[in-house]
Amino acid sequence: MNFSTMENENPYEGLYRVTVSAANIRKEPGIGKRNEVIGTVMRGTKFELTGEYDTSGKDKWFKIDYKGETGYILESLIEKLD
């Protein structure tokens, strides 16, 4: 077993898709006026996660690459594809 490889693995690796009619991609994790929306993706849009950001158990946000920019999407708006 190679522990160094395990440490570098992304536990959320894989393809995901948007499950709601439209989901905002935000510049920072969280909802509010200070968190700028950098784009909107429609239901069925597929993407890979690049990381996770947990706001202390309240909401879980995932980091994605959105048009070459780092963005965040709320976990409840997406599902993992098999």
DSSP file (Angstrom, degrees, kcal/mol; ACC not computed):
  #  RESIDUE AA STRUCTURE BP1 BP2  ACC     N-H-->O    O-->H-N    N-H-->O    O-->H-N    TCO  KAPPA ALPHA  PHI   PSI    X-CA   Y-CA   Z-CA
    1    1 A M              0   0    0      0, 0.0     2,-0.8     0, 0.0     0, 0.0   0.000 360.0 360.0 360.0 130.0    0.0    0.0    0.0
    2    2 A N     >  -     0   0    0      1,-0.2     4,-1.5     2,-0.0     3,-0.3  -0.853 360.0-174.7-103.7 103.6    1.5    3.4   -1.0
    3    3 A F  H  > S+     0   0    0     -2,-0.8     4,-2.1     1,-0.2     5,-0.2   0.828  80.9  60.7 -69.6 -31.9    0.4    6.0    1.5
    4    4 A S  H  > S+     0   0    0      1,-0.2     4,-0.9     2,-0.2    -1,-0.2   0.880 105.7  48.5 -64.6 -35.1    1.9    8.9   -0.3
    5    5 A T  H >> S+     0   0    0     -3,-0.3     4,-0.6     1,-0.2     3,-0.5   0.912 109.4  52.7 -68.3 -41.5   -0.4    8.2   -3.3
    6    6 A M  H >< S+     0   0    0     -4,-1.5     3,-0.9     1,-0.2    -2,-0.2   0.873 104.6  55.9 -62.5 -37.6   -3.4    7.9   -1.1
    7    7 A E  H 3< S+     0   0    0     -4,-2.1    -1,-0.2     1,-0.2    -2,-0.2   0.809 108.6  48.0 -64.7 -29.2   -2.7   11.3    0.5
    8    8 A N  H << S+     0   0    0     -4,-0.9    -1,-0.2    -3,-0.5    -2,-0.2   0.519  88.1 107.9 -91.4  -5.8   -2.7   13.0   -2.9
    9    9 A E  S << S-     0   0    0     -3,-0.9    -3,-0.0    -4,-0.6     3,-0.0  -0.465  70.2-127.9 -75.9 144.4   -5.9   11.4   -4.2
   10   10 A N    >   -     0   0    0     -2,-0.2     3,-1.9     1,-0.1    -2,-0.1  -0.826  11.0-155.0 -89.4 114.8   -9.0   13.5   -4.5
   11   11 A P  T 3  S+     0   0    0      0, 0.0    -1,-0.1     0, 0.0    -2,-0.0   0.670  95.9  50.7 -65.8 -13.9  -11.8   11.8   -2.6
   12   12 A Y  T 3  S+     0   0    0      2,-0.0    37,-0.4    37,-0.0    39,-0.1   0.182  80.8 143.7-105.8  14.7  -14.4   13.6   -4.8
   13   13 A E    <   +     0   0    0     -3,-1.9     2,-0.2    35,-0.1    37,-0.1  -0.231  35.3  64.0 -57.8 141.6  -12.7   12.6   -8.0
   14   14 A G  S    S-     0   0    0     35,-0.2    35,-0.7     2,-0.0     2,-0.4  -0.740  87.3 -51.3 133.7 179.8  -15.0   11.8  -10.9
   15   15 A L  E     -A   48   0A   0     66,-0.4    66,-3.0    -2,-0.2     2,-0.3  -0.733  49.2-175.3 -94.6 136.7  -17.6   13.4  -13.1
   16   16 A Y  E     -AB  47  80A   0     31,-2.9    31,-2.1    -2,-0.4     2,-0.3  -0.830   6.6-157.1-124.2 162.3  -20.5   15.4  -11.7
   17   17 A R  E     -AB  46  79A   0     62,-2.3    62,-2.0    -2,-0.3     2,-0.3  -0.989  26.0-105.2-142.0 154.6  -23.5   17.1  -13.2
   18   18 A V  E     - B   0  78A   0     27,-1.8    26,-2.5    -2,-0.3    60,-0.3  -0.576  26.4-171.2 -76.2 134.6  -25.9   19.9  -12.2
   19   19 A T        +     0   0    0     58,-2.6     2,-0.2    -2,-0.3    59,-0.2   0.463  60.7  71.6-108.9  -4.7  -29.3   18.6  -11.1
   20   20 A V  S    S-     0   0    0     57,-0.7     3,-0.2     1,-0.1    24,-0.1  -0.657  94.3-102.4-108.3 167.3  -31.2   21.9  -10.8
   21   21 A S  S    S-     0   0    0      1,-0.2    22,-1.4    -2,-0.2     2,-0.3   0.861 103.5  -2.5 -59.9 -36.8  -32.5   24.1  -13.7
   22   22 A A  E     -C   42   0B   0     20,-0.2     2,-0.4     2,-0.0    20,-0.2  -0.965  64.8-164.6-155.3 139.4  -29.6   26.6  -13.1
   23   23 A A  E     -C   41   0B   0     18,-2.9    18,-2.8    -2,-0.3     2,-0.3  -0.992  18.7-130.7-129.7 131.6  -26.8   26.9  -10.6
   24   24 A N  E     -C   40   0B   0     -2,-0.4     2,-0.5    16,-0.2    50,-0.4  -0.575  11.2-145.9 -79.3 140.6  -24.6   29.9   -9.9
   25   25 A I  E     -C   39   0B   0     14,-3.4    13,-2.8    -2,-0.3    14,-1.2  -0.937  23.1-155.4-102.7 126.8  -20.9   29.5   -9.8
   26   26 A R  E     -CD  37  72B   0     46,-2.5    46,-2.0    -2,-0.5    11,-0.2  -0.735  24.6-133.1-109.9 153.7  -19.4   31.9   -7.2
   27   27 A K  S    S+     0   0    0      9,-3.0    10,-0.1    -2,-0.3    -1,-0.1   0.837  97.7  20.2 -69.3 -33.9  -16.0   33.5   -6.8
   28   28 A E  S    S-     0   0    0      8,-0.3    44,-0.2     2,-0.2     2,-0.1  -0.931  97.3 -93.0-130.9 154.7  -15.9   32.4   -3.1
   29   29 A P  S    S+     0   0    0      0, 0.0     2,-0.1     0, 0.0    -2,-0.0  -0.470  85.2  54.3 -68.9 140.2  -17.8   29.8   -1.2
   30   30 A G  S    S-     0   0    0     -2,-0.1     2,-0.4     5,-0.1    -2,-0.2  -0.322  78.9 -94.5 119.5 158.4  -21.0   31.0    0.4
   31   31 A I        +     0   0    0     -2,-0.1     2,-0.3    -5,-0.0     3,-0.1  -0.914  68.8  85.2-110.8 134.6  -24.1   32.9   -0.4
   32   32 A G  S >  S-     0   0    0     -2,-0.4     3,-1.4     3,-0.3    -2,-0.0  -0.838  86.1 -75.5 155.2 168.8  -24.4   36.6    0.0
   33   33 A K  T 3  S+     0   0    0      1,-0.3    -1,-0.1    -2,-0.3    -2,-0.0   0.809 123.4  58.6 -61.8 -30.9  -23.7   39.9   -1.7
   34   34 A R  T 3  S+     0   0    0      1,-0.2     2,-1.0    -3,-0.1    -1,-0.3   0.666  90.9  78.1 -75.6 -13.6  -20.0   39.7   -1.0
   35   35 A N  S <  S-     0   0    0     -3,-1.4    -3,-0.3    -8,-0.1    -1,-0.2  -0.771  81.4-145.4-100.6  93.2  -19.8   36.4   -2.9
   36   36 A E        -     0   0    0     -2,-1.0    -9,-3.0   -10,-0.1     2,-0.6  -0.250   8.0-128.7 -60.5 135.7  -19.8   37.4   -6.6
   37   37 A V  E     -C   26   0B   0    -11,-0.2   -11,-0.3     1,-0.1     3,-0.1  -0.779  24.2-178.1 -83.4 123.4  -21.5   35.2   -9.1
   38   38 A I  E     -     0   0B   0    -13,-2.8     2,-0.3    -2,-0.6   -12,-0.2   0.523  62.2 -22.3-101.3  -7.9  -19.0   34.5  -11.9
   39   39 A G  E     -C   25   0B   0    -14,-1.2   -14,-3.4     2,-0.0     2,-0.4  -0.964  54.2-120.6 177.0 170.9  -21.3   32.4  -14.0
   40   40 A T  E     -C   24   0B   0     -2,-0.3     2,-0.4   -16,-0.3   -16,-0.2  -0.997  19.0-160.4-132.3 135.9  -24.4   30.2  -14.2
   41   41 A V  E     -C   23   0B   0    -18,-2.8   -18,-2.9    -2,-0.4     2,-0.2  -0.914  16.1-130.5-117.4 146.8  -24.5   26.6  -15.4
   42   42 A M  E >   -C   22   0B   0     -2,-0.4     3,-2.2   -20,-0.2   -24,-0.3  -0.480  39.2 -72.2 -95.0 162.0  -27.6   24.8  -16.6
   43   43 A R  T 3  S+     0   0    0    -22,-1.4   -24,-0.2     1,-0.3    -1,-0.2  -0.200 119.9  26.3 -49.9 136.0  -29.1   21.4  -15.6
   44   44 A G  T 3  S+     0   0    0    -26,-2.5    -1,-0.3     1,-0.3     2,-0.1   0.252  80.8 144.2  91.5 -12.6  -27.0   18.6  -17.1
   45   45 A T    <   -     0   0    0     -3,-2.2   -27,-1.8   -28,-0.1     2,-0.3  -0.407  38.7-148.3 -60.4 132.4  -23.8   20.5  -17.3
   46   46 A K  E     +A   17   0A   0    -29,-0.2     2,-0.3    -3,-0.1   -29,-0.2  -0.816  28.2 147.0-109.2 146.1  -20.9   18.1  -16.5
   47   47 A F  E     -A   16   0A   0    -31,-2.1   -31,-2.9    -2,-0.3     2,-0.4  -0.975  39.8-112.3-163.3 167.6  -17.6   19.0  -14.8
   48   48 A E  E     -A   15   0A   0     -2,-0.3    17,-0.6   -33,-0.2     2,-0.2  -0.876  31.8-120.7-109.2 145.8  -14.9   17.6  -12.5
   49   49 A L  E     -E   64   0B   0    -35,-0.7    15,-0.2   -37,-0.4   -35,-0.2  -0.564  16.8-168.6 -81.9 147.4  -14.3   18.9   -9.0
   50   50 A T  E     -     0   0B   0     13,-3.4     2,-0.3     1,-0.3    14,-0.2   0.452  66.0 -31.7-111.7  -5.2  -10.9   20.3   -8.1
   51   51 A G  E     -E   63   0B   0     12,-1.1    12,-2.1   -39,-0.1     2,-0.3  -0.981  58.2-100.8 172.6-177.0  -11.4   20.5   -4.3
   52   52 A E  E     -E   62   0B   0     -2,-0.3     2,-0.4    10,-0.3    10,-0.2  -0.947  15.6-169.9-130.5 148.2  -13.7   21.0   -1.4
   53   53 A Y  E     -E   61   0B   0      8,-3.2     8,-2.8    -2,-0.3     2,-0.6  -0.921  10.4-163.8-139.2 114.1  -14.5   23.9    0.9
   54   54 A D  E     -E   60   0B   0     -2,-0.4     2,-1.5     6,-0.2     6,-0.2  -0.866  12.5-150.4-103.2 123.4  -16.6   23.2    4.0
   55   55 A T    >   -     0   0    0      4,-2.2     3,-1.6    -2,-0.6     4,-0.5  -0.474  66.4 -72.3 -91.1  64.6  -18.2   26.2    5.7
   56   56 A S  T 3  S-     0   0    0     -2,-1.5    -1,-0.1     1,-0.3     4,-0.1   0.842  91.8 -54.2  52.9  44.7  -18.2   24.6    9.2
   57   57 A G  T 3  S+     0   0    0      2,-0.3    -1,-0.3     1,-0.1     3,-0.1   0.245 121.1  96.8  82.9 -14.4  -21.0   22.1    8.6
   58   58 A K  S <  S-     0   0    0     -3,-1.6     2,-0.3     1,-0.3    -2,-0.1   0.984  99.1  -7.0 -71.5 -58.1  -23.6   24.6    7.4
   59   59 A D        -     0   0    0     -4,-0.5    -4,-2.2    16,-0.0     2,-0.5  -0.972  63.9-138.8-134.9 149.8  -23.0   24.2    3.7
   60   60 A K  E     -E   54   0B   0     -2,-0.3    15,-2.9    -6,-0.2     2,-0.4  -0.959  21.1-169.1-111.9 127.7  -20.5   22.2    1.7
   61   61 A W  E     -EF  53  74B   0     -8,-2.8    -8,-3.2    -2,-0.5     2,-0.4  -0.873   9.2-146.3-113.7 146.1  -19.1   23.9   -1.4
   62   62 A F  E     -EF  52  73B   0     11,-2.9    11,-2.3    -2,-0.4     2,-0.4  -0.924  14.0-129.5-114.5 140.5  -17.0   22.3   -4.1
   63   63 A K  E     +EF  51  72B   0    -12,-2.1   -13,-3.4    -2,-0.4   -12,-1.1  -0.700  33.9 171.6 -86.2 134.2  -14.2   24.0   -6.0
   64   64 A I  E     -EF  49  71B   0      7,-2.8     7,-2.6    -2,-0.4     2,-0.7  -0.903  38.8-110.0-135.0 165.0  -14.3   23.7   -9.8
   65   65 A D  E     - F   0  70B   0    -17,-0.6     2,-0.6    -2,-0.3     5,-0.2  -0.896  35.8-173.1 -94.9 118.0  -12.5   25.2  -12.8
   66   66 A Y  E >   - F   0  69B   0      3,-3.7     3,-1.4    -2,-0.7    -2,-0.0  -0.911  69.1 -33.9-118.5 104.0  -15.0   27.5  -14.5
   67   67 A K  T 3  S-     0   0    0     -2,-0.6    -1,-0.1     1,-0.3     3,-0.1   0.881 124.3 -46.6  52.8  43.4  -13.7   28.9  -17.8
   68   68 A G  T 3  S+     0   0    0      1,-0.3     2,-0.3     0, 0.0    -1,-0.3   0.504 123.2 100.9  81.7   4.6  -10.2   29.0  -16.5
   69   69 A E  E <  S- F   0  66B   0     -3,-1.4    -3,-3.7   -31,-0.0     2,-0.4  -0.918  79.2-108.6-121.3 146.4  -11.1   30.6  -13.2
   70   70 A T  E     + F   0  65B   0     -2,-0.3     2,-0.3    -5,-0.2    -5,-0.2  -0.606  47.9 168.4 -73.5 130.0  -11.6   29.0   -9.8
   71   71 A G  E     - F   0  64B   0     -7,-2.6    -7,-2.8    -2,-0.4     2,-0.4  -0.875  26.1-132.4-136.7 169.7  -15.3   28.9   -8.8
   72   72 A Y  E     -DF  26  63B   0    -46,-2.0   -46,-2.5    -2,-0.3     2,-0.4  -0.978  14.2-170.6-130.1 139.8  -17.4   27.3   -6.2
   73   73 A I  E     - F   0  62B   0    -11,-2.3   -11,-2.9    -2,-0.4     2,-0.2  -0.978  31.2-108.3-129.3 142.9  -20.7   25.4   -6.5
   74   74 A L  E >   - F   0  61B   0     -2,-0.4     3,-1.9   -50,-0.4   -13,-0.2  -0.483  22.9-131.9 -72.3 134.2  -23.0   24.2   -3.7
   75   75 A E  G >  S+     0   0    0    -15,-2.9     3,-1.8     1,-0.3    -1,-0.1   0.846 102.3  62.8 -55.4 -39.3  -23.0   20.5   -3.0
   76   76 A S  G 3  S+     0   0    0    -16,-0.3    -1,-0.3     1,-0.3   -15,-0.1   0.564  97.2  59.7 -68.2  -6.4  -26.8   20.2   -3.0
   77   77 A L  G <  S+     0   0    0     -3,-1.9   -58,-2.6   -58,-0.1   -57,-0.7   0.395 103.7  54.0-100.2   1.6  -27.0   21.3   -6.6
   78   78 A I  E <   -B   18   0A   0     -3,-1.8     2,-0.3   -60,-0.3   -60,-0.2  -0.862  59.0-157.3-133.9 164.2  -24.9   18.5   -8.1
   79   79 A E  E     -B   17   0A   0    -62,-2.0   -62,-2.3    -2,-0.3     2,-0.3  -0.989  25.5-114.4-140.4 150.6  -24.7   14.7   -8.2
   80   80 A K  E     -B   16   0A   0     -2,-0.3     2,-0.3   -64,-0.2   -64,-0.2  -0.664  27.4-139.3 -84.0 137.0  -21.8   12.4   -9.0
   81   81 A L              0   0    0    -66,-3.0   -66,-0.4    -2,-0.3    -1,-0.0  -0.720 360.0 360.0 -92.6 146.0  -22.1   10.3  -12.1
   82   82 A D              0   0    0     -2,-0.3    -1,-0.1   -68,-0.1   -66,-0.1   0.460 360.0 360.0 -79.1 360.0  -21.0    6.6  -12.0
